[in-house]
Amino acid sequence: MSAAKLAFRLCASSAVALCLAITPASSRMMSPAWQERASGQIKSGQVPSGFPVPSEAFKRLTGEWWQWAASIPVAGNPLLDSTGVDCMVGQRGSIWFLAANFGGGSTNRSCTIPKGKQLFFPVVNSVNIDTPNVCGQGSDRIPVADLRAFSAVLVDGAVDISVTLDGAPISKLARTRSEVFEVTLPEDNLFDAPCQNAGLGNVPAGVYSPAVDDGIYVLLRPLEIGSHTLNFKAENPGAGFNVDVTYLLNVVPVKLR
């Protein structure tokens, strides 16, 4: 068997847990059981029952969500924010991204949002990035098809998925496989600590590609001015993963004239 590879896998879901998955070069899978699930559940062009087929805009936005989240240094990164003080970091345009919680668990945040902004966020998602010679991966590249199979595993096993806004359930959730994209990481990035803790060194600043994401996403229309409570949660018992995030949103008027 060829030398083992390590692909650094982000299992994000309102919580982003870094998964270091040793993958033999011959199969680039994790174990026979996971290999069966990854190959048998998600196929090109298919979406699990119960979720609408995502639009092309969703496929683009999922990659942009990761480009936003991964580009922000640890100090000030919304994924590590326990209060909501960093919710506005990196926001621009008509769509605001809401962060999950890096590492899983429960988090309560308060966030002030300008009127007229749509809100886009994952309930559960998983990104995989090809990182030759970084974080334990060998020099060989990992094909996009394998990256997609890795990403599908966490989302396939997600249960108890729930999104509520002001106590009312939100049903328009979309299982989305992203377009292939790249991420630009700063020197002090989200993946440094997990890789260092695993004894695999840091993740240098740079542009990494290809990257792919698989997840269940929500796009909310602009909210009325005033206070709103948004909660989203999910879990994957087999992976020991759970997330429960509550946002207290304050939508404020904007004067443009």
C-alpha positions in Angstrom: 0.0 0.0 0.0 1.2 3.5 -0.7 2.1 5.8 2.1 -0.8 7.1 4.1 -2.1 10.6 3.5 -3.8 13.0 5.8 -6.4 15.3 4.4 -7.4 18.0 6.8 -11.2 17.9 6.8 -13.4 20.5 8.2 -16.7 19.2 9.5 -18.7 22.4 9.9 -22.2 22.7 11.1 -23.0 25.6 13.2 -20.0 24.1 14.7 -16.9 23.6 12.8 -14.9 20.6 14.0 -11.6 19.9 12.3 -11.3 16.2 11.4 -7.9 14.9 10.5 -8.6 11.9 8.3 -5.7 9.5 7.5 -6.4 8.3 4.0 -4.3 5.6 2.2 -3.3 6.8 -1.2 -4.7 3.7 -2.8 -8.3 4.4 -1.7 -8.2 7.9 -0.1 -11.0 6.8 2.2 -11.3 6.5 5.9 -12.5 3.0 6.7 -14.6 0.4 4.9 -17.7 1.5 6.7 -17.2 5.2 5.9 -16.2 4.3 2.4 -19.4 2.5 1.8 -21.5 5.4 3.1 -19.6 8.0 1.2 -19.9 6.1 -2.1 -23.4 4.9 -1.7 -25.3 7.9 -0.5 -24.3 11.0 -2.5 -24.0 10.7 -6.2 -23.5 13.4 -8.8 -26.7 15.3 -9.4 -28.6 13.7 -6.6 -30.0 15.3 -3.4 -31.4 13.3 -0.5 -35.2 13.2 -0.2 -36.7 16.0 1.9 -34.5 18.7 0.6 -35.0 20.8 -2.6 -32.5 20.8 -5.4 -30.2 23.7 -4.7 -29.9 26.6 -7.1 -26.7 27.5 -8.8 -26.6 30.5 -6.5 -26.5 28.3 -3.5 -23.6 26.2 -5.0 -21.7 29.5 -5.4 -22.6 30.9 -2.0 -21.5 27.9 -0.1 -18.0 28.3 -1.5 -18.1 32.1 -0.7 -19.2 31.3 2.8 -16.0 29.3 3.4 -13.9 31.9 1.6 -15.2 34.4 4.1 -14.8 32.3 7.2 -11.4 30.9 6.3 -9.9 34.2 5.3 -10.3 35.9 8.7 -7.5 35.5 11.3 -8.2 33.8 14.5 -8.4 37.1 16.4 -11.8 38.4 15.3 -13.0 35.3 13.4 -16.8 35.0 13.8 -16.5 31.2 14.0 -14.6 31.6 17.3 -16.8 34.4 18.6 -18.7 33.5 21.8 -20.8 36.7 22.1 -21.5 38.0 18.6 -19.0 40.9 18.8 -17.3 39.8 15.6 -20.5 39.1 13.6 -19.9 42.1 11.2 -16.3 41.2 10.4 -15.9 40.8 6.6 -19.5 41.5 5.7 -20.4 43.3 2.5 -23.1 43.5 -0.1 -26.7 42.4 0.1 -26.1 39.0 1.8 -24.6 38.6 5.3 -23.1 35.4 6.4 -23.8 34.0 9.8 -21.1 31.8 11.5 -21.4 28.5 13.1 -19.4 27.5 16.2 -15.9 26.2 15.6 -15.5 23.0 17.6 -19.2 22.4 18.2 -21.4 22.8 21.2 -23.9 25.6 22.1 -23.3 29.3 21.5 -25.5 32.4 22.0 -24.6 35.5 20.1 -26.1 39.0 19.7 -25.6 40.7 16.3 -26.8 44.0 14.8 -27.6 43.8 11.1 -28.5 46.6 8.7 -32.0 46.5 7.2 -32.3 44.9 3.8 -29.7 42.1 4.3 -30.4 38.5 3.4 -28.9 36.0 5.8 -27.0 32.9 4.6 -25.7 30.2 6.9 -25.1 26.4 7.2 -27.0 24.3 9.6 -24.5 21.5 9.1 -21.7 21.4 6.5 -18.3 19.9 5.8 -15.5 21.3 3.7 -12.5 19.4 2.4 -9.4 21.1 1.1 -6.5 19.6 -0.8 -3.3 20.7 1.0 -0.2 18.9 -0.4 2.6 18.8 2.1 0.6 20.6 4.8 -1.0 19.2 8.0 0.3 15.7 7.3 -0.9 15.3 3.7 1.7 13.9 1.4 2.8 15.5 -1.9 0.1 13.8 -4.1 -3.0 15.7 -4.9 -6.4 14.5 -3.8 -9.0 14.3 -6.6 -12.2 16.4 -6.3 -14.3 13.3 -6.3 -12.6 12.0 -3.2 -12.9 15.4 -1.5 -16.6 15.4 -2.2 -17.0 11.8 -0.8 -15.2 12.9 2.4 -17.5 16.0 2.8 -20.6 13.9 2.4 -20.0 11.7 5.4 -20.7 14.2 8.1 -23.8 15.5 6.4 -25.2 12.1 5.5 -25.3 11.2 9.2 -26.9 14.5 10.4 -30.1 14.2 12.3 -32.4 16.4 14.4 -31.9 19.2 12.0 -33.9 22.3 13.0 -34.0 26.0 12.2 -36.4 28.4 13.9 -37.0 32.1 13.5 -38.9 33.9 16.3 -40.1 30.4 17.4 -41.5 29.5 14.0 -39.9 26.6 12.0 -38.0 27.4 8.8 -38.6 24.6 6.3 -36.7 25.9 3.3 -33.4 24.1 3.8 -31.2 23.0 0.9 -28.7 20.2 0.8 -26.0 21.8 -1.3 -22.8 20.6 -2.9 -20.6 23.6 -3.7 -18.9 24.5 -6.8 -15.1 23.8 -6.6 -13.4 26.8 -5.1 -10.2 28.0 -3.5 -9.6 29.4 0.0 -7.0 32.0 1.0 -5.7 31.5 4.5 -4.0 34.1 6.6 -0.9 33.3 8.7 -2.9 33.0 11.9 -5.8 30.9 10.6 -8.5 28.6 11.9 -6.6 25.4 11.0 -3.3 26.1 12.8 -4.3 25.0 16.3 -6.0 21.6 15.3 -3.0 20.7 13.1 -0.5 21.7 15.7 -2.4 19.9 18.4 -2.2 16.8 16.2 1.6 17.2 15.9 1.4 18.1 12.2 2.7 21.6 12.3 0.9 24.8 11.3 -0.9 25.6 8.1 1.0 28.3 6.3 -0.7 31.3 4.8 -1.5 30.9 1.2 -4.1 30.0 -1.4 -5.3 26.3 -1.3 -7.3 24.5 -3.9 -9.3 22.6 -4.8 -11.8 22.9 -2.0 -15.4 21.6 -1.9 -18.2 21.8 0.6 -21.3 19.7 1.3 -24.0 21.0 3.6 -27.5 22.0 4.5 -27.9 25.7 4.1 -30.5 28.4 4.6 -31.0 31.8 2.9 -33.4 34.1 4.8 -35.0 37.1 3.2 -34.4 40.5 4.9 -35.9 40.7 8.3 -38.2 43.4 9.6 -36.6 46.2 11.7 -36.5 45.1 15.3 -35.4 42.1 17.4 -35.4 38.5 16.2 -34.3 35.2 17.6 -32.7 32.7 15.2 -31.8 29.2 16.3 -30.3 26.4 14.2 -29.0 23.0 15.4 -28.1 19.5 14.2 -26.1 16.5 15.4 -24.3 13.5 14.0 -24.3 10.9 16.9 -21.9 8.6 15.0 -19.3 11.3 14.6 -19.9 12.7 18.2 -20.9 16.0 16.6 -23.6 18.4 17.7 -24.3 22.1 17.3 -26.8 24.5 18.7 -26.5 28.2 17.9 -28.8 31.0 18.9 -28.6 34.5 17.4 -30.3 37.5 19.0 -30.6 39.7 15.9 -31.2 43.4 16.0 -32.1 44.7 12.6 -31.6 48.5 12.4 -32.7 51.1 9.8 -30.2 52.5 7.3 -30.3 56.0 5.8 -29.0 56.1 2.2 -30.0 59.6 1.3 
